[in-house]
Amino acid sequence: MLGKKQIETAMEQGVHTVLASEIEDELQIVLQERIKQNRDKFVRAMINDLAFDGKSNEDFAEIAQYLESSMADGTVEMSALPNKEAMYVPNGKTSGMPLRITSAVVTELSPLILILKHKRYIDTLFYEEPEMCLHPQLQQKMGRVLCRMVNAGVQMNVTTHSDIILQHVNNMIRLSGREDREEICHQLGYTARDLLSPQKVKVYQLKAVAGGKTKVEELNCGENGFAVPTFNDALDRIMDEAYVIQE
């Protein structure tokens, strides 16, 4: 890592361009390391609140299994060591690895997996940006996870910038009101636990307004779910640009 003396020497020698690049690279490394350290602290604190007696909530365990098999491509287990370190075991492997050396997808999903596997009762869960580090395909699956958690009795408080997650929620709301929902569920691979009643969902849009303030606005649920202007306007704009560019 670059020290103060190295920076001063480099400035005296006039290598400002190289120095700027080196500083940027070093800052990225430091930032990534601090993010990992903070995540590790969070996981360790969370683990202390979990129960490891082999008993679990059946609904939660099923959701955790879906997360592991369909999204994480492996399981998240607790080591037999006294410090109770969480380990990731990739599919097809018998030994695990610490979360700090796994992919961003695994590290982001692991806390939720552990909570679902080792908490028998969850009343309320606050989940910030569940789409973090997830490919669009995985974002849709995360939308399915959120719907299932609501139907398992958990009050979910979620902040998101993902139009994919929102569209999945809208799809499940619309599907729940169709008379042929059983047929469509069979066709698409869904069950009753995936569907959402519109009475179970509220959506609020946060929009920047003059004076550096933010306006919180509750959105109405229509037949096809919730229309979020800040999402739709951005999508319409980029599609309009695509039509102009590709003509």
C-alpha positions in Angstrom: 0.0 0.0 0.0 1.2 3.5 -0.8 2.4 5.4 2.3 2.6 9.2 2.8 6.3 9.3 2.1 5.9 7.4 -1.2 3.1 9.8 -2.3 5.2 12.9 -1.4 8.2 11.5 -3.3 6.2 10.7 -6.3 4.7 14.2 -6.4 8.2 15.7 -6.2 9.2 13.6 -9.2 6.2 14.6 -11.2 4.6 11.2 -11.7 1.1 12.4 -11.1 -0.6 10.2 -13.8 0.9 7.0 -12.5 0.3 8.0 -8.9 -3.3 8.7 -9.5 -3.8 5.2 -11.0 -1.9 3.6 -8.1 -4.0 5.4 -5.5 -7.2 4.5 -7.3 -6.2 0.8 -7.3 -5.2 0.9 -3.7 -8.4 2.6 -2.6 -10.4 0.0 -4.4 -8.5 -2.8 -2.6 -9.0 -1.0 0.8 -12.7 -0.4 0.1 -13.3 -4.0 -0.9 -11.4 -5.3 2.2 -13.5 -3.0 4.5 -16.7 -4.2 2.9 -15.7 -7.8 3.5 -14.7 -7.1 7.1 -18.0 -5.3 7.8 -19.9 -8.2 6.2 -18.0 -10.7 8.3 -18.8 -8.7 11.5 -22.4 -8.7 10.6 -22.5 -12.5 9.9 -20.7 -13.2 13.2 -23.2 -11.0 15.2 -26.1 -12.6 13.4 -24.8 -16.1 14.1 -24.9 -15.4 17.8 -28.7 -15.0 17.6 -29.3 -18.2 15.7 -30.3 -21.7 17.1 -28.2 -24.7 16.1 -30.3 -27.4 17.8 -31.4 -29.1 14.5 -34.9 -27.8 14.8 -36.2 -25.5 12.0 -39.3 -24.0 10.6 -40.5 -26.2 7.8 -41.6 -23.2 5.5 -38.3 -21.4 6.2 -36.2 -24.5 5.5 -37.9 -25.0 2.2 -37.1 -21.4 1.1 -33.5 -21.8 2.3 -33.2 -25.0 0.2 -34.5 -23.1 -2.8 -31.9 -20.3 -2.3 -29.1 -22.9 -2.0 -30.1 -25.1 -4.9 -31.4 -22.5 -7.4 -29.2 -19.5 -6.6 -26.1 -20.2 -4.5 -25.2 -23.5 -6.3 -24.1 -24.9 -2.9 -25.0 -25.0 0.8 -24.2 -22.7 3.7 -23.2 -24.7 6.7 -21.8 -24.0 10.2 -18.3 -25.4 10.9 -17.8 -27.7 13.9 -15.2 -25.3 15.3 -15.9 -23.4 18.5 -16.1 -20.1 16.8 -19.1 -21.3 14.7 -17.7 -20.0 11.4 -20.1 -20.1 8.4 -18.8 -22.1 5.5 -19.9 -22.4 1.9 -19.9 -25.9 0.4 -20.2 -25.8 -3.4 -22.4 -28.4 -5.1 -20.4 -31.7 -5.7 -17.9 -30.9 -2.9 -17.6 -32.3 0.6 -15.5 -29.6 2.2 -16.4 -26.0 2.7 -14.7 -22.6 2.4 -15.0 -19.4 4.5 -17.5 -16.9 3.2 -14.7 -14.3 2.9 -13.2 -16.1 -0.1 -16.5 -16.9 -1.9 -18.3 -15.0 -4.7 -20.3 -11.8 -4.0 -23.5 -13.8 -4.8 -22.8 -16.3 -2.1 -21.8 -13.7 0.5 -24.9 -11.7 -0.2 -27.2 -14.7 0.1 -25.6 -16.4 3.0 -27.1 -14.2 5.8 -30.6 -14.9 4.6 -29.9 -18.6 4.1 -28.6 -18.9 7.7 -31.5 -17.0 9.1 -34.0 -19.2 7.3 -32.2 -22.4 8.3 -31.7 -21.6 12.0 -34.6 -19.4 13.0 -37.8 -21.0 14.0 -39.8 -17.8 14.1 -39.4 -14.6 12.1 -41.9 -11.8 12.6 -40.4 -9.0 10.6 -37.4 -8.8 8.3 -35.8 -5.6 6.8 -34.0 -6.4 3.6 -32.1 -3.6 1.8 -31.4 -4.1 -1.9 -32.0 -7.8 -2.2 -30.9 -7.6 -5.8 -27.3 -6.7 -4.8 -24.7 -8.6 -6.9 -27.5 -10.7 -8.6 -27.7 -11.3 -12.3 -31.2 -10.5 -13.7 -32.1 -14.2 -13.8 -31.3 -14.5 -10.1 -33.2 -11.2 -9.4 -36.4 -12.9 -10.6 -35.6 -15.9 -8.3 -35.1 -13.4 -5.4 -38.6 -12.0 -6.2 -39.9 -15.5 -5.8 -38.1 -15.9 -2.4 -39.6 -12.6 -1.2 -43.1 -13.8 -2.2 -42.7 -17.1 -0.4 -41.4 -15.4 2.7 -44.5 -13.2 2.8 -46.7 -16.3 2.4 -44.8 -17.9 5.2 -46.0 -15.2 7.6 -42.9 -12.9 7.6 -43.6 -9.1 7.3 -41.0 -8.1 4.7 -39.8 -4.5 4.5 -37.8 -4.3 1.3 -36.0 -1.4 -0.5 -35.1 -2.1 -4.1 -34.1 -0.5 -7.4 -34.8 -3.7 -9.3 -37.6 -3.5 -11.8 -37.2 -7.3 -12.3 -38.1 -8.0 -8.7 -41.1 -5.6 -8.8 -42.3 -7.2 -12.1 -42.2 -10.6 -10.5 -44.2 -9.4 -7.6 -46.7 -7.8 -10.1 -46.9 -11.1 -12.0 -47.7 -13.1 -8.9 -50.4 -10.5 -7.9 -52.0 -10.7 -11.3 -51.8 -14.5 -11.4 -53.4 -14.8 -8.0 -56.5 -13.1 -9.4 -56.9 -15.3 -12.5 -59.5 -18.1 -12.7 -57.1 -20.3 -14.6 -54.2 -19.7 -12.1 -53.8 -23.4 -11.4 -53.3 -24.2 -15.1 -50.8 -21.4 -15.5 -49.0 -22.3 -12.3 -48.5 -25.8 -13.6 -47.3 -24.5 -16.9 -44.7 -22.1 -15.3 -43.7 -24.2 -12.3 -45.3 -22.1 -9.6 -47.4 -23.2 -6.6 -49.9 -21.5 -4.4 -47.0 -20.4 -2.1 -45.6 -18.3 -4.9 -48.8 -16.3 -5.5 -49.4 -12.9 -3.8 -52.7 -11.4 -2.7 -52.7 -7.6 -3.4 -53.8 -7.1 0.2 -50.5 -8.3 1.4 -48.4 -5.8 -0.6 -47.8 -2.0 -0.3 -45.4 -0.1 -2.5 -44.0 3.3 -1.8 -42.0 5.4 -4.3 -39.3 7.7 -3.0 -38.6 10.6 -5.4 -36.2 13.5 -5.1 -37.8 16.9 -5.1 -36.7 20.5 -4.9 -34.7 21.6 -1.9 -32.8 18.4 -1.5 -35.8 16.6 -0.1 -37.4 13.3 -0.8 -41.1 12.7 -1.4 -42.6 9.4 -0.2 -45.6 8.4 -2.2 -47.8 5.3 -1.8 -48.7 3.7 -5.1 -52.0 2.1 -5.9 -52.3 -1.5 -6.9 -54.1 -2.1 -10.2 -55.2 -5.3 -11.9 -51.7 -6.0 -13.1 -49.9 -4.9 -9.9 -48.0 -1.7 -9.2 -46.8 0.8 -11.8 -43.7 2.7 -10.6 -43.2 5.9 -12.6 -39.5 6.2 -11.7 -38.9 2.7 -13.1 -41.2 3.0 -16.1 -39.9 6.4 -17.2 -36.3 5.2 -17.2 -37.2 2.1 -19.2 -39.2 4.1 -21.7 -36.4 6.6 -22.2 -33.7 4.0 -22.9 -36.0 2.1 -25.3 -36.8 5.3 -27.1 -33.1 5.9 -27.5 -32.6 2.3 -28.8 -35.2 2.8 -31.5 -33.5 6.0 -32.6 -30.0 4.5 -32.6 -31.0 1.2 -34.3 -33.1 2.7 -37.1 
